[in-house]
Amino acid sequence: MDLSLLLTGLACALALVGLGGAFYEFTVVDPFWPKRPDLIQPERGGISRRRFWIPAHTAFEIALIITLIVMWSAAEVRFWLLIALASHAAMRIWSFFDFIPKALAFETRDPQTISEDVARSWTRRSILRLPLDLVTCFAMLAAFSVASRLG
């Protein structure tokens, strides 16, 4: 297996790890924490989302950029990698300006001061990022498929 296919496969796998993390949050964490905000407050024994998301996003973004550089001359692979980059960037920018600041506030405030309605609203809006994650994963799978045919 050549390096370009290995890198494309790694970036694809890391995109799928992020999608798995999102599904875990949507199905396991988000249905319950609005009633119990301490579940997402590490200082109170809850989970630390950043212990997963910072390394997961960083690893994917580094792998994607390196793969894009290595595969730049393969136009069909480059097309799918750029789609993945654009959808992931849109999701990250949206998260950075909207979801992350609110999530940090939920993680640090006194659980008694967090409105369940506000928390539920956050979880409902958060799931709207899922289509961008799906586009990223589809594009990465397409890039891997094309790269495997080229290699």
N, C-alpha and C positions, 0 to 999 in steps of 0.2 A: 504494500500500500504506500503510495507516495505521500509526501508531506501535505500537499494541497488538499487531498481527500481527507486525510487525518484531521487537519485543521477545520475543514468544513463540517466534518462529523462531530468534532468537539464543540464547535459553536452551536450546531444544531441540538446536541444533547443538552448543552447549558440553557438554551432557549426553552427546551422542554422541562428542565428542572424549574425554571421560573414559572412556567404554566402550572406545574404540579404544586408549587408553593401557593400560587393564587387560588387554585381549586381547594387546597387545604384550608386556607383562610376563609374562603367563601362558604365552605361546607362544615367546617369544624369550629372555627374560632368566631366568625362574625355572627352566627345565629345566637350565640350565648353571651358575648361580652357586654352588649348594651344593658343587660340586667345586672351584670357583675363586672364593672369596669376594672376591678382589681385583677381580672384574668389577663389583661394586657398591660399590667403595670409591674415591671420587673422588680421594682423596689418593694412591692407588696407580695412577692412570690409568683407573679404572673409571668407569662412568656415575654421574651424579648424579640420582637419582630426584626429589629435591626441586626441581630446576630445571624439571621438567615439572609435578609434582603440585601444588606450591604455587600457581603461576599458573593452572593448569587448574581446580582446585577453587575458588579465589578468584573467578575470572571467572564460573564457573557459579553460584556461590552469590549473587554480587551481581546477576547477570542474573535469576536466579530470584526473588529478593526484590523487585527492581524490577518484574518482570513480575507478580508476585502483587499488588503494590500497585496497579498500573495496571489489572489485570484483575479486581480484587476484586468489582466489581459484576456481572460475568458469571459467574453461579453454576456453570454447567457447566464452564467453563474453570477457575474457582477450584478446583473439586473435584479435577480432574486435577493442578493445580499443587500442591495440598496433599498429594496422594498422593506426588508427586515429592519434595516437601520432606521428608515423613516418612521415606521410604525412604532418601533421601540422608543425612538426619540420623542415622538408625540406623547406616548404614554408616560415617559419619564418627566418630560417638561410639565405636563398636566399634574402629575403626582407631586413634583417639586413645589409648584406654586399653590396647589390646592389641598391635596390629601395628606402629604407628609406633615405640614405644619399643624393641621387639625389632629392627626394621629399622635403627634408629640404632645399636644395639649391634653388629649385624652389619657395618655400614659403618665402624665405628671400631676394632674389635678387630683384633688381629694375626690374619691369615688362618690361621695355623698352629693357633690356639686354638679355631677354630670347628668344631664337630662337623658333619659332613655330614648325619648323621641329624637333628640338631636343625634344621638349615637346611632339609632336605627337609620336615620336619614343618611348619615355618613356611609354606613354599610351598603345601603341601596345604591347610592351614587358610586361607591367604590367598584361595584360589580360592572359598572359601565365601562371600566377599563379593560375588561376581559376580551372584547372583540379585538382590541389592539394587540393583546397578547396572542390571540389566535392567529391574526394576520402575520405577526412576527414568526410564530412557529411554522405556519404553512409555508411562508417564504423560505425559512431555513430548511425545511424538508425538501422543498423544490430545488433549492441550491445544492443540497447534498445529492439529490437524485441526478441532477444534471452533471455535477462534478464526478459522480461515480460512473456515468456513461462516458465522460471524457477521458477518465483515467484508465 
